[in-house]
Amino acid sequence: MIDFWTWSTPNGRKVSILLEELELPYRTQAVNITQGEQHAPSFLAVSPNNKIPAIRDNETGMTLMESGAIMIYLAEKTGRFLPEDSVGRHRVFEWLMWQMGGFGPMLGQAHHFLRFNAGKAPYAEERFHQEAQRLYRVLDTRLADRDFVVEDYSIADMAIWPWASRFEWQRIDLNDYPNVKRWYQTIAERPAVQRGYHSPKRVNDIPLP
């Protein structure tokens, strides 16, 4: 049994989608970050950085914070969604790190300025909107000749997709990125993705272009 602390954010959904794809038994513990529950001592014991998601693997005793680390751990534990060959494995790591270092943080800033603080900082709005567009172009180019970010569906796709699912918050029109749109819609149709998207609770339907 996996104990899983999460909230309805892209980083939380990355792990809930993977747990659903793996069909691992897990117990969800909602951490309402809008009410400061991430600062509770019980949560800090498993996530010292007071960020969701976090897990405890009750089979091994392992606790982990940081969505990318959790995804690698679960993929290695089960031998799924991570290639065995060195080249494929490191390509998945490459695009997982791209999401962790760029696609997620930059789109998070776009959410902050474009959705939640519109009109307060025009320079920041322009900066992060342009960076969002650049990142989508990178992803669109990557997907021009392949179905998934690396050859087969992997934790890299599961990490990137929940951030793309907030394209409306980023003022992104997926019709401008046809390869991303195709990839996004393909993944959105997966039953495990649909279940994982609504963890720990249903907030809205999966946005579609």
Backbone as ProteinMPNN parsed JSONL, in Angstrom:
{"seq_chain_A": "MIDFWTWSTPNGRKVSILLEELELPYRTQAVNITQGEQHAPSFLAVSPNNKIPAIRDNETGMTLMESGAIMIYLAEKTGRFLPEDSVGRHRVFEWLMWQMGGFGPMLGQAHHFLRFNAGKAPYAEERFHQEAQRLYRVLDTRLADRDFVVEDYSIADMAIWPWASRFEWQRIDLNDYPNVKRWYQTIAERPAVQRGYHSPKRVNDIPLP", "coords_chain_A": {"N_chain_A": [[0.836, -1.193, 0.0], [0.554, 2.181, -0.869], [0.893, 5.229, 0.693], [-0.332, 8.358, -0.125], [0.098, 11.686, -0.452], [-1.505, 14.542, -1.559], [-2.79, 17.123, -3.81], [-5.098, 18.947, -5.928], [-3.367, 19.679, -8.294], [-1.04, 20.253, -11.021], [1.458, 18.981, -10.343], [0.698, 17.183, -8.347], [-1.096, 15.626, -9.816], [0.556, 14.368, -11.657], [1.689, 12.224, -10.254], [-0.572, 10.851, -9.299], [-1.72, 10.02, -11.696], [0.293, 8.265, -12.598], [0.222, 6.321, -10.541], [-2.325, 5.295, -10.996], [-1.993, 4.286, -13.597], [-0.172, 2.272, -13.06], [-1.649, 0.646, -11.499], [-1.333, 0.286, -8.777], [-2.016, -0.379, -5.355], [-3.208, 2.27, -3.432], [-3.487, 4.863, -0.961], [-5.145, 7.78, -0.657], [-4.359, 10.924, 0.684], [-5.628, 13.909, 1.154], [-4.189, 17.106, 0.886], [-4.91, 20.165, 1.643], [-3.799, 22.79, 0.125], [-4.617, 25.378, -0.061], [-5.515, 26.044, 2.382], [-3.384, 25.907, 4.024], [-2.564, 23.392, 4.901], [-0.29, 22.073, 4.182], [1.694, 22.796, 5.872], [1.463, 21.405, 8.18], [2.771, 19.549, 10.935], [2.656, 16.713, 10.683], [2.591, 16.326, 7.947], [4.961, 17.567, 7.16], [6.761, 15.766, 8.117], [6.982, 13.845, 6.15], [7.373, 15.348, 3.899], [9.603, 17.541, 3.895], [9.967, 19.948, 2.547], [7.544, 21.127, 2.467], [5.752, 20.767, 0.296], [3.359, 19.379, -1.957], [3.489, 16.583, -4.252], [3.748, 13.756, -1.955], [4.95, 10.56, -0.874], [4.538, 7.494, 0.985], [5.889, 4.367, 0.935], [4.599, 1.598, 2.105], [5.439, -0.966, 1.941], [8.199, -0.96, 1.692], [9.023, 1.01, 3.409], [9.988, 3.375, 2.482], [9.948, 6.895, 2.223], [9.119, 9.68, 0.226], [9.489, 12.89, -1.212], [8.91, 15.37, -3.798], [7.911, 15.309, -7.029], [9.151, 14.274, -9.384], [11.17, 12.576, -8.393], [9.58, 10.747, -7.042], [8.181, 9.607, -9.184], [10.222, 8.327, -10.649], [11.059, 6.482, -8.734], [8.723, 4.857, -8.405], [8.42, 3.889, -11.008], [10.791, 2.411, -11.293], [10.44, 0.588, -9.245], [8.344, -0.994, -10.16], [9.099, -1.672, -12.713], [8.04, -0.502, -15.002], [7.048, 1.828, -17.573], [9.46, 3.05, -17.911], [12.272, 2.859, -19.798], [14.405, -0.054, -20.186], [16.844, -0.09, -21.472], [19.894, 1.784, -21.638], [20.083, 4.15, -23.234], [17.39, 4.791, -23.898], [16.365, 5.039, -21.323], [17.774, 7.251, -20.285], [16.923, 9.192, -22.06], [14.257, 9.439, -21.275], [14.723, 10.427, -18.681], [15.908, 12.841, -19.432], [13.77, 14.315, -20.59], [11.989, 14.296, -18.502], [13.446, 15.857, -16.682], [13.455, 18.193, -18.141], [10.801, 18.932, -17.92], [10.663, 19.259, -15.106], [12.537, 21.269, -14.655], [11.896, 23.363, -16.391], [9.359, 23.425, -18.016], [7.35, 23.016, -16.047], [7.997, 24.915, -13.828], [8.113, 27.405, -15.281], [5.582, 27.557, -16.479], [4.091, 27.572, -14.19], [4.731, 30.108, -13.216], [3.553, 31.569, -15.25], [0.85, 30.991, -14.713], [0.612, 32.339, -12.281], [0.978, 35.07, -12.928], [-0.58, 35.539, -15.257], [-3.124, 34.462, -14.817], [-3.888, 34.7, -12.055], [-3.016, 37.19, -11.196], [-3.538, 39.121, -13.113], [-2.842, 42.017, -15.02], [-1.351, 43.307, -13.084], [1.402, 43.215, -13.395], [2.63, 43.899, -16.169], [5.071, 43.484, -17.588], [6.036, 41.051, -16.519], [3.915, 39.382, -17.21], [4.131, 39.384, -20.016], [6.703, 38.325, -20.316], [6.53, 35.677, -19.199], [4.465, 34.603, -20.658], [5.56, 34.578, -23.22], [7.661, 32.815, -22.75], [6.242, 30.513, -22.129], [5.07, 30.014, -24.64], [7.394, 29.502, -26.108], [8.298, 27.133, -24.882], [6.21, 25.386, -25.495], [6.601, 25.298, -28.249], [9.033, 23.949, -28.345], [8.227, 21.444, -27.333], [6.332, 20.773, -29.283], [7.937, 20.486, -31.551], [9.494, 18.331, -30.739], [7.583, 16.314, -30.748], [6.983, 15.978, -33.386], [7.678, 13.803, -35.005], [7.051, 11.517, -33.617], [4.988, 9.515, -31.463], [4.97, 9.805, -28.716], [6.792, 11.49, -26.076], [9.267, 10.272, -25.552], [10.128, 7.178, -27.143], [8.105, 5.262, -26.395], [5.094, 5.48, -24.428], [5.613, 7.023, -21.331], [6.955, 7.857, -18.042], [7.818, 10.41, -18.537], [5.95, 11.57, -20.309], [3.724, 11.481, -18.628], [4.498, 13.273, -16.685], [4.686, 15.715, -18.041], [2.195, 16.123, -19.231], [0.04, 16.908, -17.309], [0.677, 19.581, -16.781], [0.384, 20.717, -19.293], [-2.333, 20.458, -19.409], [-3.395, 22.672, -18.309], [-3.542, 24.609, -20.235], [-5.272, 26.704, -20.875], [-5.056, 28.445, -18.72], [-2.581, 29.428, -19.253], [-2.909, 30.937, -21.46], [-2.654, 29.671, -23.905], [-3.184, 28.43, -27.116], [-3.901, 25.361, -28.192], [-4.265, 24.629, -30.801], [-2.365, 25.953, -32.208], [-0.199, 24.398, -31.926], [0.029, 21.705, -33.306], [1.109, 19.093, -33.062], [1.487, 18.796, -30.336], [-1.177, 19.039, -29.567], [-2.357, 16.707, -30.702], [-0.94, 14.692, -29.274], [-1.666, 15.43, -26.645], [-4.461, 15.017, -26.645], [-4.565, 12.27, -27.157], [-3.429, 11.18, -24.823], [-5.227, 12.169, -22.95], [-7.409, 10.561, -23.35], [-6.911, 8.175, -22.098], [-7.998, 5.835, -19.72], [-6.779, 5.6, -17.14], [-5.501, 8.036, -16.892], [-7.677, 9.738, -16.85], [-8.848, 8.943, -14.428], [-6.751, 9.536, -12.63], [-6.503, 12.276, -12.958], [-8.572, 13.334, -11.494], [-7.906, 13.135, -8.83], [-7.136, 14.493, -5.66], [-9.85, 14.937, -5.659], [-12.728, 15.661, -7.676], [-12.52, 18.447, -9.687], [-12.897, 19.773, -12.089], [-13.899, 19.035, -15.49], [-11.587, 17.347, -17.683], [-9.753, 19.653, -19.47], [-10.275, 20.311, -22.906], [-9.021, 20.999, -26.182]], "CA_chain_A": [[0.0, 0.0, 0.0], [1.239, 3.467, -0.946], [0.224, 6.427, 1.206], [-0.117, 9.385, -1.15], [-0.359, 13.015, -0.056], [-1.633, 15.267, -2.818], [-3.844, 18.108, -4.011], [-5.489, 19.007, -7.35], [-2.418, 20.514, -9.024], [-0.293, 19.437, -11.981], [2.461, 18.118, -9.72], [-0.001, 16.078, -7.715], [-1.702, 14.763, -10.836], [1.591, 13.547, -12.269], [1.858, 10.993, -9.486], [-1.831, 10.089, -9.257], [-1.848, 9.355, -13.003], [1.208, 7.123, -12.618], [-0.312, 5.292, -9.642], [-3.448, 4.657, -11.689], [-1.46, 3.491, -14.707], [0.508, 1.102, -12.502], [-2.645, -0.137, -10.761], [-0.829, 0.004, -7.441], [-2.935, 0.032, -4.289], [-2.743, 3.474, -2.736], [-4.433, 5.533, -0.082], [-4.965, 9.215, -0.882], [-4.542, 11.843, 1.795], [-5.698, 15.245, 0.579], [-3.512, 18.192, 1.606], [-5.504, 21.384, 1.091], [-2.75, 23.812, 0.177], [-5.243, 26.706, 0.051], [-5.779, 26.263, 3.796], [-2.131, 25.791, 4.772], [-2.357, 22.069, 5.488], [1.053, 21.599, 3.842], [2.604, 23.174, 6.952], [1.196, 20.573, 9.355], [3.932, 18.712, 11.286], [2.527, 15.347, 10.17], [2.964, 16.332, 6.534], [6.383, 17.915, 7.064], [7.545, 14.573, 8.419], [7.235, 13.122, 4.896], [7.743, 16.315, 2.861], [10.208, 18.666, 4.614], [9.867, 21.179, 1.756], [6.115, 21.493, 2.571], [5.113, 20.768, -1.019], [2.845, 18.1, -2.446], [3.047, 15.368, -3.59], [4.694, 12.939, -1.203], [4.458, 9.188, -0.699], [5.194, 6.503, 1.84], [5.704, 3.003, 0.47], [4.535, 0.813, 3.329], [6.134, -2.234, 1.715], [9.641, -0.783, 1.872], [9.296, 2.048, 4.394], [10.517, 4.562, 1.817], [9.16, 8.109, 2.05], [9.711, 10.53, -0.805], [8.842, 14.091, -1.719], [9.324, 15.766, -5.144], [7.174, 14.468, -7.958], [10.041, 13.559, -10.29], [11.809, 11.492, -7.643], [8.54, 9.746, -6.782], [7.882, 8.906, -10.435], [11.343, 7.426, -10.945], [11.006, 5.398, -7.752], [7.622, 3.945, -8.704], [8.717, 3.224, -12.28], [11.823, 1.415, -11.043], [9.872, -0.443, -8.366], [7.454, -1.86, -10.926], [9.671, -2.005, -14.012], [7.136, -0.05, -16.049], [7.05, 3.22, -18.022], [10.834, 3.535, -17.92], [12.994, 1.856, -20.597], [15.505, -0.786, -19.563], [18.125, 0.229, -22.118], [20.482, 3.014, -21.108], [19.746, 5.317, -24.06], [15.985, 5.114, -23.692], [16.192, 5.459, -19.928], [18.275, 8.61, -20.111], [16.038, 10.094, -22.81], [13.128, 9.724, -20.392], [15.215, 11.336, -17.647], [16.143, 14.136, -20.069], [12.513, 15.052, -20.74], [11.457, 14.511, -17.16], [14.155, 17.018, -16.127], [12.956, 19.372, -18.879], [9.553, 19.336, -17.262], [10.925, 19.696, -13.728], [13.34, 22.478, -14.624], [11.418, 24.435, -17.255], [7.943, 23.434, -18.374], [6.55, 23.213, -14.84], [8.22, 26.194, -13.159], [7.77, 28.564, -16.097], [4.126, 27.633, -16.61], [3.601, 27.992, -12.885], [4.825, 31.577, -13.186], [2.508, 32.075, -16.142], [-0.407, 30.938, -13.965], [0.625, 33.378, -11.252], [0.842, 36.421, -13.473], [-1.613, 35.677, -16.286], [-4.449, 34.082, -14.332], [-4.229, 35.133, -10.707], [-2.618, 38.576, -10.953], [-3.572, 39.799, -14.413], [-2.849, 43.474, -15.003], [-0.497, 43.869, -12.034], [2.813, 43.237, -13.799], [2.629, 43.637, -17.609], [6.347, 42.928, -18.05], [6.081, 39.64, -16.131], [2.934, 38.679, -18.033], [4.694, 39.188, -21.353], [7.868, 37.439, -20.212], [6.191, 34.283, -18.964], [3.661, 34.126, -21.783], [6.485, 34.263, -24.307], [8.398, 31.599, -22.399], [5.303, 29.407, -22.304], [4.972, 29.739, -26.07], [8.656, 28.886, -26.536], [8.334, 25.767, -24.388], [5.274, 24.605, -26.307], [7.238, 25.055, -29.55], [10.017, 22.875, -28.127], [7.488, 20.19, -27.228], [5.718, 20.481, -30.574], [9.003, 19.991, -32.421], [9.869, 16.989, -30.269], [6.513, 15.376, -31.073], [6.694, 16.026, -34.824], [7.895, 12.518, -35.668], [6.87, 10.43, -32.661], [3.706, 9.561, -30.766], [5.172, 10.22, -27.327], [7.993, 12.312, -25.925], [10.282, 9.282, -25.91], [9.472, 6.31, -28.12], [6.877, 4.706, -25.835], [4.472, 6.216, -23.322], [6.511, 6.882, -20.188], [6.783, 8.84, -16.971], [8.043, 11.762, -19.077], [4.649, 12.048, -20.788], [2.846, 11.678, -17.474], [4.956, 14.463, -15.982], [4.445, 16.912, -18.843], [0.78, 16.282, -19.615], [-0.816, 17.698, -16.409], [0.96, 21.01, -16.954], [-0.276, 21.123, -20.535], [-3.785, 20.457, -19.219], [-3.791, 24.019, -17.906], [-3.201, 25.492, -21.354], [-6.112, 27.903, -20.841], [-4.462, 29.347, -17.719], [-1.348, 29.969, -19.841], [-3.314, 31.631, -22.694], [-2.096, 28.89, -25.013], [-4.129, 27.786, -28.02], [-3.244, 24.136, -28.647], [-4.338, 24.545, -32.26], [-1.105, 26.497, -32.729], [0.828, 23.379, -31.711], [-0.761, 20.518, -33.694], [1.679, 17.836, -32.558], [1.142, 18.762, -28.91], [-2.62, 18.802, -29.48], [-2.587, 15.278, -30.949], [-0.396, 13.974, -28.112], [-2.47, 15.776, -25.472], [-5.756, 14.365, -26.742], [-4.34, 10.833, -27.043], [-3.222, 10.856, -23.412], [-6.457, 12.496, -22.222], [-8.377, 9.48, -23.555], [-6.539, 7.0, -21.314], [-8.808, 5.743, -18.501], [-5.985, 5.861, -15.941], [-5.282, 9.487, -16.839], [-8.942, 10.341, -16.434], [-8.996, 8.71, -12.989], [-5.715, 10.254, -11.902], [-6.738, 13.723, -13.032], [-9.573, 13.724, -10.507], [-7.422, 12.869, -7.48], [-7.94, 13.76, -4.685], [-11.28, 15.204, -5.831], [-13.088, 16.201, -8.982], [-12.594, 19.902, -9.703], [-13.454, 20.144, -13.393], [-13.594, 18.083, -16.554], [-10.297, 17.563, -18.337], [-9.901, 20.637, -20.56], [-9.97, 19.854, -24.25], [-8.935, 22.126, -27.135]], "C_chain_A": [[0.88, 1.256, 0.0], [0.36, 4.525, -0.28], [0.639, 7.583, 0.316], [-0.747, 10.694, -0.696], [-0.381, 13.907, -1.294], [-2.702, 16.337, -2.745], [-4.056, 18.224, -5.524], [-4.63, 20.019, -8.112], [-1.701, 19.639, -10.05], [0.72, 18.505, -11.343], [1.816, 16.943, -8.997], [-0.549, 15.105, -8.73], [-0.67, 13.912, -11.56], [1.686, 12.19, -11.568], [0.567, 10.189, -9.432], [-2.082, 9.38, -10.586], [-0.944, 8.13, -13.064], [0.699, 5.99, -11.723], [-1.472, 4.552, -10.298], [-2.96, 3.793, -12.848], [-0.82, 2.205, -14.201], [-0.441, 0.157, -11.792], [-2.11, -0.589, -9.409], [-1.889, 0.387, -6.406], [-2.379, 1.257, -3.56], [-3.887, 4.115, -1.977], [-4.156, 7.032, -0.178], [-5.247, 10.008, 0.391], [-4.484, 13.266, 1.223], [-5.01, 16.251, 1.49], [-3.998, 19.487, 0.978], [-4.509, 22.529, 1.219], [-3.329, 25.223, 0.237], [-5.548, 27.04, 1.5], [-4.545, 26.03, 4.664], [-1.843, 24.425, 5.358], [-0.972, 21.496, 5.184], [2.079, 21.945, 4.921], [2.388, 22.348, 8.214], [2.404, 19.692, 9.665], [3.851, 17.3, 10.735], [2.897, 15.27, 8.698], [4.441, 16.654, 6.365], [7.274, 16.718, 7.368], [7.851, 13.761, 7.169], [7.661, 14.049, 3.767], [8.326, 17.558, 3.524], [10.145, 19.995, 3.866], [8.442, 21.72, 1.716], [5.427, 21.679, 1.214], [4.526, 19.392, -1.295], [3.436, 17.848, -3.823], [4.152, 14.762, -2.734], [4.086, 11.553, -1.087], [5.184, 8.512, 0.455], [4.853, 5.131, 1.276], [5.736, 2.104, 1.695], [5.15, -0.574, 3.173], [7.618, -2.121, 2.032], [9.995, 0.204, 2.974], [9.826, 3.34, 3.792], [9.509, 5.7, 1.834], [9.888, 9.002, 1.06], [8.841, 11.75, -1.027], [9.413, 14.344, -3.109], [8.781, 14.786, -6.184], [8.086, 13.669, -8.89], [10.712, 12.381, -9.618], [10.811, 10.377, -7.378], [8.273, 8.93, -8.045], [8.991, 7.929, -10.809], [11.3, 6.227, -10.002], [9.931, 4.377, -8.111], [7.85, 3.195, -10.017], [9.767, 2.132, -12.088], [11.296, 0.264, -10.19], [9.082, -1.47, -9.17], [8.038, -2.319, -12.251], [8.809, -1.58, -15.178], [7.318, 1.439, -16.323], [8.423, 3.881, -17.918], [11.662, 2.493, -18.658], [14.107, 1.185, -19.816], [16.845, -0.426, -20.179], [18.592, 1.605, -21.692], [20.079, 4.252, -21.902], [18.3, 5.737, -23.82], [15.718, 5.649, -22.298], [16.618, 6.91, -19.738], [17.511, 9.622, -20.959], [14.803, 10.433, -21.972], [13.558, 10.678, -19.281], [15.408, 12.748, -18.201], [14.851, 14.947, -20.129], [11.767, 15.213, -19.428], [12.125, 15.724, -16.522], [13.75, 18.297, -16.852], [11.664, 19.865, -18.258], [9.829, 19.908, -15.879], [11.635, 21.042, -13.69], [12.777, 23.634, -15.411], [9.919, 24.476, -17.438], [7.06, 23.676, -17.15], [6.765, 24.571, -14.199], [7.813, 27.414, -13.99], [6.258, 28.698, -16.293], [3.488, 27.987, -15.277], [3.657, 29.503, -12.729], [3.787, 32.211, -14.11], [1.149, 32.055, -15.45], [-0.49, 32.097, -12.974], [0.326, 34.753, -11.831], [-0.327, 36.567, -14.444], [-3.009, 35.385, -15.764], [-4.811, 34.747, -13.012], [-3.889, 36.59, -10.41], [-2.587, 39.379, -12.249], [-3.658, 41.309, -14.238], [-1.928, 44.102, -13.983], [0.951, 44.04, -12.467], [2.905, 42.919, -15.288], [3.934, 43.028, -18.122], [6.428, 41.436, -17.738], [5.086, 38.83, -16.951], [3.514, 38.378, -19.422], [5.841, 38.186, -21.32], [7.45, 35.974, -20.107], [5.243, 33.728, -20.021], [4.557, 33.756, -22.961], [7.269, 32.987, -24.014], [7.493, 30.375, -22.505], [5.189, 29.019, -23.777], [6.241, 29.059, -26.584], [8.704, 27.42, -26.121], [7.363, 24.871, -25.165], [5.849, 24.348, -27.699], [8.277, 23.951, -29.441], [9.312, 21.521, -28.093], [6.862, 19.795, -28.562], [6.741, 19.926, -31.554], [9.4, 18.572, -32.039], [8.853, 15.94, -30.724], [6.209, 15.297, -32.574], [6.795, 14.663, -35.494], [7.779, 11.342, -34.706], [5.545, 10.606, -31.94], [3.829, 10.104, -29.35], [6.527, 10.902, -27.215], [9.253, 11.474, -26.13], [9.495, 8.187, -26.633], [8.143, 5.743, -27.621], [6.366, 5.612, -24.719], [5.253, 5.953, -22.04], [6.192, 7.919, -19.119], [7.063, 10.258, -17.453], [6.737, 12.354, -19.586], [3.725, 12.354, -19.621], [3.236, 12.91, -16.67], [4.577, 15.743, -16.724], [2.959, 17.183, -19.023], [-0.046, 17.11, -18.628], [-0.55, 19.199, -16.474], [0.341, 21.53, -18.248], [-1.786, 21.194, -20.371], [-4.298, 21.8, -18.686], [-3.451, 25.044, -18.997], [-4.029, 26.772, -21.338], [-5.578, 28.91, -19.838], [-3.251, 30.066, -18.298], [-1.611, 30.802, -21.098], [-2.667, 30.993, -23.927], [-3.241, 28.276, -25.803], [-3.444, 26.54, -28.584], [-3.356, 23.938, -30.151], [-3.095, 25.124, -32.923], [0.024, 25.483, -32.643], [0.2, 22.013, -32.032], [-0.21, 19.2, -33.172], [1.407, 17.687, -31.062], [-0.34, 18.439, -28.742], [-2.939, 17.321, -29.678], [-2.154, 14.444, -29.751], [-1.267, 14.201, -26.88], [-3.801, 15.025, -25.494], [-5.637, 12.849, -26.6], [-4.212, 10.424, -25.578], [-4.496, 11.111, -22.609], [-7.496, 11.386, -22.322], [-8.07, 8.244, -22.708], [-7.361, 6.954, -20.017], [-8.026, 6.047, -17.224], [-5.703, 7.349, -15.777], [-6.543, 10.181, -16.363], [-9.186, 10.126, -14.945], [-7.998, 9.539, -12.197], [-5.918, 11.753, -11.886], [-7.66, 14.182, -11.913], [-9.185, 13.341, -9.08], [-6.835, 14.146, -6.895], [-9.446, 14.037, -4.774], [-11.505, 15.754, -7.231], [-13.251, 17.713, -8.87], [-13.286, 20.38, -10.983], [-13.197, 19.005, -14.375], [-12.206, 18.356, -17.114], [-10.502, 18.562, -19.483], [-9.489, 20.037, -21.896], [-9.937, 21.028, -25.213], [-10.112, 22.154, -28.091]], "O_chain_A": [[1.829, 1.365, 0.777], [-0.799, 4.692, -0.659], [1.824, 7.766, 0.035], [-1.967, 10.799, -0.57], [0.621, 14.012, -2.0], [-3.425, 16.449, -1.756], [-3.286, 17.667, -6.307], [-5.111, 21.076, -8.52], [-1.749, 18.412, -9.957], [0.837, 17.351, -11.755], [2.337, 15.828, -9.034], [-0.479, 13.892, -8.534], [-1.002, 12.826, -12.034], [1.754, 11.146, -12.217], [0.607, 8.961, -9.511], [-2.599, 8.263, -10.603], [-1.365, 7.072, -13.53], [0.744, 4.824, -12.116], [-1.59, 3.333, -10.175], [-3.463, 2.688, -13.054], [-0.92, 1.163, -14.85], [-0.094, -0.99, -11.512], [-2.393, -1.697, -8.953], [-2.586, 1.387, -6.58], [-1.226, 1.268, -3.129], [-5.064, 3.942, -2.293], [-3.072, 7.496, 0.174], [-6.245, 9.783, 1.077], [-3.415, 13.754, 0.857], [-5.217, 16.254, 2.703], [-3.546, 19.863, -0.103], [-4.389, 23.155, 2.273], [-2.608, 26.17, 0.552], [-5.813, 28.199, 1.823], [-4.645, 25.963, 5.889], [-0.973, 24.294, 6.219], [-0.527, 20.553, 5.84], [3.205, 21.447, 4.891], [3.065, 22.57, 9.217], [3.007, 19.139, 8.745], [4.876, 16.734, 10.355], [3.452, 14.269, 8.246], [5.105, 16.07, 5.509], [8.42, 16.666, 6.921], [8.863, 13.061, 7.119], [8.246, 13.596, 2.782], [7.609, 18.544, 3.701], [10.257, 21.055, 4.481], [8.17, 22.681, 0.997], [4.641, 22.604, 1.012], [5.104, 18.37, -0.924], [3.843, 18.792, -4.5], [5.309, 15.181, -2.775], [2.871, 11.382, -1.185], [6.284, 8.904, 0.844], [3.682, 4.773, 1.152], [6.804, 1.875, 2.263], [5.359, -1.277, 4.162], [8.224, -3.049, 2.566], [11.139, 0.24, 3.428], [10.085, 4.3, 4.518], [8.342, 5.499, 1.496], [11.117, 9.073, 1.055], [7.613, 11.661, -1.031], [10.301, 13.618, -3.556], [9.142, 13.609, -6.211], [7.815, 12.498, -9.155], [10.814, 11.303, -10.204], [11.151, 9.198, -7.476], [8.152, 7.706, -7.984], [8.709, 6.813, -11.243], [11.485, 5.088, -10.431], [10.192, 3.174, -8.123], [7.517, 2.015, -10.131], [9.646, 1.048, -12.659], [11.666, -0.892, -10.395], [9.144, -2.668, -8.895], [7.527, -3.262, -12.855], [8.834, -2.215, -16.233], [7.69, 2.209, -15.437], [8.535, 5.105, -17.848], [11.754, 1.353, -18.203], [14.683, 1.773, -18.901], [17.87, -0.45, -19.498], [17.78, 2.489, -21.418], [19.768, 5.29, -21.317], [18.024, 6.91, -23.567], [14.946, 6.59, -22.115], [15.912, 7.699, -19.11], [17.458, 10.8, -20.605], [14.354, 11.579, -21.961], [12.843, 11.63, -18.971], [15.108, 13.732, -17.525], [14.834, 16.123, -19.766], [10.998, 16.16, -19.26], [11.452, 16.536, -15.887], [13.706, 19.367, -16.244], [11.459, 21.067, -18.093], [9.276, 20.949, -15.523], [11.377, 21.862, -12.809], [13.129, 24.784, -15.146], [9.271, 25.451, -17.059], [6.118, 24.465, -17.218], [5.803, 25.323, -14.036], [7.23, 28.356, -13.455], [5.718, 29.804, -16.277], [2.445, 28.639, -15.247], [2.741, 30.109, -12.174], [3.215, 33.254, -13.795], [0.375, 33.003, -15.585], [-1.526, 32.749, -12.846], [-0.482, 35.505, -11.287], [-0.994, 37.602, -14.457], [-3.978, 35.993, -16.217], [-5.905, 35.292, -12.862], [-4.425, 37.164, -9.463], [-1.708, 40.218, -12.448], [-4.432, 41.815, -13.426], [-1.733, 45.317, -14.004], [1.651, 44.916, -11.959], [3.225, 41.787, -15.65], [3.912, 42.156, -18.991], [6.84, 40.644, -18.586], [5.388, 37.705, -17.347], [3.398, 37.262, -19.93], [5.942, 37.311, -22.18], [7.958, 35.128, -20.842], [5.217, 32.52, -20.258], [4.337, 32.74, -23.62], [7.514, 32.179, -24.91], [7.942, 29.311, -22.93], [5.211, 27.836, -24.117], [6.167, 28.142, -27.403], [9.102, 26.561, -26.908], [7.68, 23.717, -25.453], [5.61, 23.286, -28.274], [8.394, 23.112, -30.335], [9.745, 20.57, -28.743], [6.861, 18.62, -28.928], [6.443, 18.997, -32.305], [9.615, 17.721, -32.902], [9.223, 14.811, -31.047], [5.269, 14.613, -32.978], [6.073, 14.392, -36.453], [8.35, 10.281, -34.957], [5.039, 11.722, -31.822], [2.927, 10.77, -28.843], [7.316, 10.888, -28.16], [10.193, 11.906, -26.798], [8.271, 8.287, -26.716], [7.157, 5.748, -28.357], [7.115, 6.403, -24.145], [5.526, 4.802, -21.699], [5.289, 8.742, -19.27], [6.592, 11.217, -16.841], [6.444, 13.52, -19.323], [3.025, 13.367, -19.623], [2.38, 13.527, -16.036], [4.194, 16.736, -16.105], [2.518, 18.331, -18.975], [-0.798, 17.973, -19.083], [-1.457, 19.999, -16.246], [-0.165, 22.651, -18.292], [-2.454, 21.913, -21.113], [-5.507, 22.025, -18.625], [-3.117, 26.192, -18.706], [-3.538, 27.824, -21.747], [-5.641, 30.115, -20.084], [-2.929, 31.18, -17.886], [-0.681, 31.309, -21.725], [-2.206, 31.672, -24.845], [-4.153, 27.678, -25.233], [-2.504, 26.656, -29.37], [-2.604, 23.146, -30.72], [-2.808, 24.815, -34.079], [1.089, 25.689, -33.225], [-0.122, 21.252, -31.119], [-0.977, 18.285, -32.872], [1.132, 16.588, -30.58], [-0.712, 17.653, -27.871], [-3.707, 16.743, -28.908], [-2.905, 13.594, -29.271], [-1.568, 13.255, -26.152], [-4.218, 14.462, -24.481], [-6.499, 12.211, -25.997], [-4.813, 9.44, -25.146], [-4.812, 10.354, -21.69], [-8.374, 11.284, -21.465], [-8.909, 7.348, -22.615], [-7.408, 7.946, -19.291], [-8.557, 6.687, -16.317], [-5.67, 7.861, -14.658], [-6.478, 11.111, -15.56], [-9.677, 11.027, -14.265], [-8.36, 10.172, -11.205], [-5.553, 12.428, -10.923], [-7.536, 15.309, -11.434], [-10.053, 13.235, -8.213], [-6.087, 14.832, -7.591], [-10.229, 13.433, -4.04], [-10.581, 16.247, -7.879], [-14.032, 18.2, -8.052], [-14.139, 21.268, -10.957], [-12.379, 18.122, -14.117], [-11.708, 19.479, -17.026], [-11.332, 18.336, -20.363], [-8.477, 19.343, -21.995], [-10.734, 21.957, -25.083], [-10.19, 23.033, -28.949]]}, "name": "protein", "num_of_chains": 1, "seq": "MIDFWTWSTPNGRKVSILLEELELPYRTQAVNITQGEQHAPSFLAVSPNNKIPAIRDNETGMTLMESGAIMIYLAEKTGRFLPEDSVGRHRVFEWLMWQMGGFGPMLGQAHHFLRFNAGKAPYAEERFHQEAQRLYRVLDTRLADRDFVVEDYSIADMAIWPWASRFEWQRIDLNDYPNVKRWYQTIAERPAVQRGYHSPKRVNDIPLP"}
